[in-house]
């Protein structure tokens, strides 16, 4: 089940929240846990067992975390489950390619959200071992934390310490419900009206074949995907945070206008902030961070960005994507970052181009096709089709640019106190989104496959 579906909006939400708000507080986690299981199992019932086993194993490990072998066993189990379901066929394919062995691939599909909920439960186990949080003695409470449907499938990554208190004590106010609804509708509009429409162009280029497109079309495709992935993932995060508010939780912010960045260093402080924070806290700092000399710092950053790329997907393009940003960050660290700070226009152009090229590496898993696409960006050529696509997608590009620049955000904040204006705006966005969902067949969530 996805947030941008009529089933979720008109069936799951009304039924779930009516029950959730009516039951006494002591039963709310039971309702939330059960509702989350229904939400997850609706699309992938066969992997419910995997989720429940993960909760049970880490719950039991938490009770005996003072024993080092229990801690290590829990970490091995969590990483092992992620490795098997996400990466086993990647390694089999590459071992066969190098050695000529005929090892058969495992017939499995990637469980939705496994990358996200694995990181979340690992944060609990690690922080418990560090003594930063207290053991959760309630299986229902821990299960609620790990399976909470707003952020179960695609984040934001919520570490246990962020919600530990609210699992036991939280207030649900009318103001928070209202704010949650606002965020949900804005996120829905971002996803359905902006991301889906922008993504349709890039999808069409893939259907045409990259070898058949001209340079202007390749640039339009890069712009379209750059817009799509931001409004897709940011839209989902906004909906998740909004739903969290309606439940009485405060989930962390995941995006802060990343396309306004003036360097890649700044970009990664603004994009998928919960993931960057997780890698910093649970990988970079334990490796030594920047405390053990320049050489060790470079090595630590290399490891972090290799793992960052690989976490996103079991394919070489994701590893290349992670290392691409590692190289850019290193270039900025040795002096280019200082140059960018002094040149505002150049720094914005550089950042947008670097981000756009990065998204092409991310989007095209076939390295041969990726090479063709990058070549098309610089080989020139022209066709009348480009005018057709600019006319059809121009409004989406302009709207995406305005929204990602923060200009529309400032206008919305000025209207926030005008209840009537905000209500009209949100109603229009909601009606348009529902009309699109009722009529359109193109409704992917890009981060569901990571």
N, C-alpha and C positions, 0 to 999 in steps of 0.2 A: 504494500500500500504506500502511495506517495502523497505528500501534502497537496500537490497540485492535481487532485483528482476529485471528481464529483462524489465518488464513494466516500472519501475521507471528509470532505467539506459538509456534505448534507446527510451523512449517516453516522460515521464514526464520531465526529465532533459533538453533535447534539446529544447522542445517546451517552457517550462517555462522560461529558461534562455535567449533564443532569445528574447522573449517578454520583459523580465525584463531589459535586457541591452539596448534595443532599445527605450523604453519609457523615457521621461524626468524624472528628479528626483522627481518632485512633484507628479508623478503618481506611483512611484515605490512601495510605501506602499500599494496602491490599488491592484497592481498586486500581491504583496507578500501575502496580505490578501486573495485575491481570489484564488491564487494558493494553499495556505495552506488549504483553505476550500475544494478544489477539492481533495487534497492529503488525508485529513482526511476522507472526505465523501466517497471516493472510496471504502474503506473497511467497514465503518460503517455509512452509510447515516442516519440511524434512530437516531444516537446520535449527529448529527450536531446541532440539536435544543438545546440540552443540553449545548454544547460548546458556541453557540451564546447567549443563555440566561445567561450563566455565565459571558460572556463579558459585556452584557448589564446591568445586575444587578450591577456588580462592577464598571462599568463606571458611572452609575447614583449615586452609593454610593460615589464614589470619588468626585463628584461635591458638595456633602453635607457632607463631612467627618468631618467638624467641629462640627456636631451634634453627640453626643456620641451614641445615640440610632441607628443612621444610621450605624456607625462603627460596633457596636455589631450585628446589623441585617445582615450586609454583611458577617461578620465572621461566624455567625450561618448558614447563607445560604450556604456558601462555605463548611464548615465542614459537614453540614447536607446532602448536595448532595453527598459528598464522603461517608459518613456513609451509606446512603440509598443504593447506587448502589454497594458499596464494602462490607459492613459489615452486612446488615440487615439479610441475611440468616444465617450468622454465629451466631448471637444472637438468632434467632428463633430456630435453631438447638439445641443450648445449653440450652435454656430455656425449650424446650420440653424434653431434656434428663434429666434435673434436676427435673422438676415438673410433667412430664407425660402429659402435655398439648398437644393438637394436632393442634397447630398453623400451618397453611399452609405456606410453603415457597413462596416467591415472585418470579414469573417467569421473571427474568431479567438476562442479561449478563453484565459483567464488561466492561464499555466503555474504549476503548483504551486511555491510557495516562491520565486518570482522576486524578491519584495520583500526577503526575508531574504538570499538569497545575493548579490543585487546589493549590498546594504549591506556584506556581509562582504568581498567582493572589492574594493570601493572602499576599505575601511579598509586593506587591504594596499597598494594603489597609493599612497594618500595618505601612509601612514606610511613607505613606501619613499622617496617623494619628500622627506619631511621628514628622512630619515636616522635614523628611530627603529627600523627593522628592516633586516636585511640581505636582499639579493635571494635568492629561492628559486630555485636553479638546477635543481632536479629538478621536471620536469613532474608526475610522480606525486605528489610531496609536496604541491605546490600544489593539484593536483586533489583529493587526499585532504582537504586543509583545506576547500576550497570545497564538496565534494560529500558530506562525512561524513554518513551517513544519520541519526544521532540528531537533529541540529539543522538538517538541510537544508531541511525544509519549513516549519517554524514556530518556529525558534529553539530556545533562546536565541541571540541574535546574538553570535557569537564572533569577536572581532577577531583578526587573524593573530598579533599579539604574545602573545596568551594561550596559543597552542598551538605556537608556532614551535619551541621547544626539544623539546617532546614529540613532534613529528613525526619528530624524529631520534633522540631518546633517551627512552624511557619504560619504566617497570616495571609489570608486571601482577601484582599480589599477590592472594592468596586473600582477604585482608581487603577490598580494593577491590571484588573481584567480589561478595563477600557484601553489602557496602554498596550496590553498584549494583543488585543484585537486590531488596534491600529498597526502595530508592527507586522502582524500576520498578513493583513490586507496589502500593506506596502510590499512585503516580501513576495506575496503571491503575484502582484502586478509586475514586480521586477523579473520574476521567473517566467511568467506566462506571456506577458506583453512585450518584454524587451529581449530576454535571453532566447526564447523559442523562435521569435521572428528573426533575430540576428543569426542564430545558428542554422536556420534553414538555408541561408546562402552558402555557408561553408560546406554543409552537407551536400548541396547540389553540385558544388565543385568536385567533390569526391565521386559523385555519380558520373560526371562528365569525364573524369580522368584528368589527373594533373598535367599529363603530357599534352593535353588538348587546350589548356587555358593560356591566355596571354598574360603579360606582366601586369597590366592594370587589374586584371581579374584576380591575380595572385595576391596583390596588395589589398584588394577589397576583401578577399577571403581571410587574410590575416586580421584585418580590422574586425570582421564579423565574428571570428572566433574569440578574439580578445574581448569583445563586448559580451559575447555569449557566456563565456566561462565565469566572468566576474558577476554578471547579473544572475546567472544560474546558481552559483555557490553562495553569493551574498544574499540572494533572495531566499534560499533555503535557510541560511543562518538566521536571517531576520524572522522568518516564520517560526524557527525553533526557539529563538529567544522570546518571541511573543507568546508562544504556547507555554513556555516555561513560566512567564509572568502570570499567566492565567492559572497555572498550577500552584503558584506561590513560591517559585524559585527565581533566582537571579543568575542566569547563565552569562559567562564572560563574553565581551565583545569580540567578534572574529575578524572584522574588517574596519579600516579607518581610511577611506578614500585612497586606496593604494596607487591609483593611476595619476595622482597628483604628486607623486614622489619625484625627487630630483636626483636620485641615485638608486642603484639596486640595493645598497645597504639600507636606505630608508624604506624602499619598497617592501623588504622582508620584515620590517617592523610594523607594516600596515596590512600585509596580506596574510590570511589564515593565521592570525596572531596566536590562537590557541595551540596550533601545531608547532609553530616556531618556539613558543614558550615551553612546550613539552620537550622538544629536542634540547633546548638550552638547559633545562632543569635536570633531565634524566639521562642525557648523553654527553653534551658538551662539557658541563661542569664536572661530572664524575671522571671524564677523561683527563681533566686537568685544566680545561678552559684556556685562558691566556696567562696562567700563573707559572708556567714552566719553560719560558723562553720562546723566542720567535719561531724556531724550527718546530717545536712541539705544538705551538698554536696553529701553525699551518697544517700540520698533520691532523690535529683534532678537527679543524674546520673541513678538511678533505673528507674525513670519516663521516662527519655530520651530514655533509651535502651528498655524499654517495648514498648514505642510508635514507636521506630525505627523498632523493629521486627514486630509489628502489622501493620505498614505502608506498609510493603512489602507484606503482604498477610493476608487474613481473615481465618487463621487456627492456631491451637495451636502450630504447629511446628515452625511457624514464631515467635510467642511470645517466645517460648523456645530458638530459635536461638538468639533473642535479649538479653534475660537474660543470656544465656551462655556467651556472650561477656561481659556483665556487670560483671559477676563473675570473669572472667579472668582479666578484667581491675582493679577490686578491689584488686585482689591478687597482681597485678603488683604495684599498688599504695602503698601497705603496706610493700613493701620491695623487692619483687621478681624482680621488674624492675631494681633495682640497681645491683642485681646479674647478670641479663641478659647483662647489659652494660659491665660487666667485662669478659664475656665469649662469644666470637664471634660465634664460631661454634655451641655451645649449644643453643644460642639464635636463630640462624637461623633454626635449626632443630625443636626447640620448636614452633616457629612461624608457620612454614609450616605445622606441624602436627595439631596445634590448628586451623589453618585456614581450613585445609582439613576436620577435624571432624565437624567443623562448617558448611561447605558446605553440608555435608551429612544431618545434621539437617534441613538445608534450603531446600534441594532437595526432601526429602521424607516426604510427608505430613501425611501419615498414621503412627501414632506413634507405632503401632504394627510392621509394616514393618520396621520402623526405628530401633526398638529394635533388630529385626532379623539381619539387616544389620550390626549394631555395633557388635553384637555377632559374626558374621561371620568374622569380622576383626581380631578376637583374638582366634578363635577356631581351627586354623590350617587346615590341609587337603591339598590335592594336586590333580590336574588333568592335563592331557596333554594339555587341552585347553589353559592353561595359556601361553604356548609356542607359540601357534597359534596367540593369541591376541598380545603378545609382538612383534612378527614378523610383524603383520599387522599394529600395531599402534606405534611401537617403534620410527619411524621417526617423527611422530607427537609429541610424548612425548619429544623427544630431541629438536625439533625445538621450541616447546612451552616453554621448560625450558630455552633455549638460549634467546629467545625473551623476556620472562618475567624477566630475570635476567639483562637485559640492555646491554648484550654483543653485540648483533646485532645492537642495537641502536647506539652504539659507532662507529661501522663499517659504518653504514649508514651516520652518521654525517661527517665521513672522506670523503665520496663519494659525499657529497652534492654539492660541488663546481665543481664536474665533471659532467657537464650537460649530456653528452653522456651516461655515466655509469648509472646515475639515471634514465634517460629516458628508457634505455634498461631494467633495473630492474623493473620499474613501469609497463612497457608494458608487460613483462612476467607475473607479478602478476595479471594484469588486464585480460589478455588472459586466464590464468589458472582459474581465478575466474569465468569468463563468461562460460568457458567450463564446469566447475563444475555445475553452475546454470542451464545450458541447459540440463544437464544429470541427476542431483540429485533431489530427492523428499524430502530429509531431510534438511529443512532450517528454523528452529525455531529462534525466537528472545526471549530469556528467560525473559527479563525484560518487555516485552509487557504485561505480565499478572499481573504486579505489579502497 
